[in-house]
Amino acid sequence: MEDQSPTSGLTPHIAIPDGRGSEAIAFYAKAFGAAERMRMPGEDGKRLMHAHLIVNGASLMLHDDFPEYTGGAMAPPSGVTLHLAVDDADAWHARAVAAGAASRLDPHDAFWGARYAQVTDPFGHSWSISSPVKGDAP
């Protein structure tokens, strides 16, 4: 299946541990409103070779971890945080937690002038969520 969706100059491509790629797609749809653009199953019929999602207007690619092709596990923790610039950090944080993410940092007014929060998704990936402080122009 060919994916005709455009990507930007930098597109995160994350590995999902334990053959849970399809579960991750469902989580990202529920937690962050992700829209699936394409999905390609692996040759083993169990793991996900590749998927392309649109999250908050940007591309996110993902796949199940295939250590036999990459020389070792690629799944988190990786030291990478995926950042979402959104209209309402409190609402996005609440939706992610309701979908099963763990809150790492509850929404608060950060010193740099943003409403900011962090979550860890059920697959070990870190996400930051930021919006203008309420009352500020977007």
C-alpha positions as CSV (number, residue, x, y, z in Angstrom):
1,M,0.0,0.0,0.0
2,E,1.6,3.3,-1.1
3,D,1.4,6.3,1.2
4,Q,0.9,9.6,-0.6
5,S,0.7,11.7,2.5
6,P,3.3,14.5,2.6
7,T,5.9,14.6,5.4
8,S,7.8,17.6,6.7
9,G,11.6,18.1,6.7
10,L,11.9,16.0,9.9
11,T,9.5,13.2,10.8
12,P,9.8,11.2,14.0
13,H,9.9,7.4,13.3
14,I,9.5,5.5,16.6
15,A,9.9,1.8,17.5
16,I,7.2,0.2,19.5
17,P,8.3,-2.7,21.8
18,D,6.8,-6.1,22.2
19,G,4.9,-6.3,18.9
20,R,2.3,-3.7,20.1
21,G,2.4,-1.4,17.0
22,S,-1.3,-1.9,16.2
23,E,-2.1,-1.2,19.8
24,A,0.0,2.0,19.7
25,I,-2.0,3.2,16.6
26,A,-5.2,2.8,18.6
27,F,-3.7,4.6,21.6
28,Y,-2.4,7.5,19.6
29,A,-5.8,7.9,17.9
30,K,-7.6,8.0,21.3
31,A,-5.0,10.1,23.2
32,F,-3.9,12.6,20.5
33,G,-6.5,12.4,17.8
34,A,-4.1,10.6,15.4
35,A,-5.4,9.7,11.9
36,E,-3.9,6.6,10.3
37,R,-2.7,7.2,6.7
38,M,-1.2,3.8,6.1
39,R,-0.2,0.5,7.7
40,M,2.1,-2.3,6.4
41,P,2.2,-5.6,8.2
42,G,5.5,-7.4,8.7
43,E,6.4,-10.6,6.8
44,D,5.7,-12.6,9.9
45,G,2.1,-11.5,9.9
46,K,2.3,-10.6,13.5
47,R,4.4,-7.4,13.8
48,L,3.9,-4.0,12.1
49,M,6.6,-3.2,9.6
50,H,5.5,0.5,9.1
51,A,2.7,2.9,9.8
52,H,2.2,6.5,9.0
53,L,0.0,8.7,11.3
54,I,-1.0,12.3,11.3
55,V,-0.9,13.7,14.8
56,N,-1.9,17.4,15.4
57,G,-1.2,18.1,11.7
58,A,2.3,16.5,11.6
59,S,3.5,13.1,10.4
60,L,4.5,10.4,12.9
61,M,5.9,7.1,11.6
62,L,6.1,4.0,13.7
63,H,6.9,0.3,13.5
64,D,7.2,-2.7,15.8
65,D,10.7,-3.3,17.0
66,F,12.7,-5.6,14.7
67,P,16.0,-6.2,16.5
68,E,16.9,-8.9,14.0
69,Y,17.2,-6.1,11.3
70,T,18.6,-3.3,13.4
71,G,21.3,-5.1,15.4
72,G,19.5,-4.8,18.6
73,A,16.5,-3.3,20.3
74,M,15.5,0.2,19.3
75,A,12.5,0.7,21.6
76,P,12.5,3.3,24.4
77,P,13.7,4.7,26.6
78,S,15.7,6.7,24.2
79,G,16.1,10.2,25.7
80,V,13.8,11.6,23.0
81,T,10.7,13.6,23.8
82,L,8.0,14.1,21.2
83,H,6.6,17.6,21.5
84,L,3.0,18.7,20.8
85,A,2.2,22.4,20.3
86,V,-1.6,22.5,20.9
87,D,-4.4,24.8,21.6
88,D,-5.1,23.6,25.2
89,A,-2.4,21.7,27.1
90,D,-4.7,20.9,30.0
91,A,-7.3,19.2,27.7
92,W,-4.7,17.3,25.7
93,H,-3.0,16.1,28.9
94,A,-6.3,15.0,30.4
95,R,-7.2,13.1,27.2
96,A,-3.8,11.4,27.0
97,V,-4.1,10.3,30.7
98,A,-7.6,9.1,30.2
99,A,-6.4,7.0,27.2
100,G,-3.7,5.3,29.4
101,A,-0.7,7.6,29.4
102,A,1.1,8.3,32.7
103,S,1.5,11.9,33.7
104,R,5.1,12.8,34.2
105,L,4.4,16.5,34.8
106,D,1.0,17.9,35.3
107,P,-0.1,21.0,33.3
108,H,1.3,24.2,34.8
109,D,2.3,27.7,33.7
110,A,6.0,27.3,32.9
111,F,8.6,30.0,33.5
112,W,9.1,30.5,29.7
113,G,5.5,31.6,29.2
114,A,3.8,28.4,28.1
115,R,1.2,26.1,29.6
116,Y,3.2,22.8,29.8
117,A,2.9,19.2,30.7
118,Q,4.5,15.8,30.0
119,V,3.2,12.2,29.7
120,T,4.7,8.8,29.0
121,D,2.7,6.7,26.7
122,P,2.0,3.0,27.4
123,F,4.9,2.1,25.0
124,G,7.5,4.1,26.9
125,H,7.7,7.2,24.7
126,S,7.8,10.6,26.3
127,W,5.6,13.4,25.1
128,S,5.5,17.1,26.0
129,I,2.4,19.1,25.6
130,S,2.5,22.9,25.3
131,S,0.0,25.7,24.6
132,P,-0.1,29.4,25.2
133,V,-0.9,30.4,28.8
134,K,-4.6,31.0,29.0
135,G,-5.3,34.6,28.1
136,D,-2.3,34.9,25.8
137,A,-2.7,35.1,22.1
138,P,-2.0,31.8,20.2
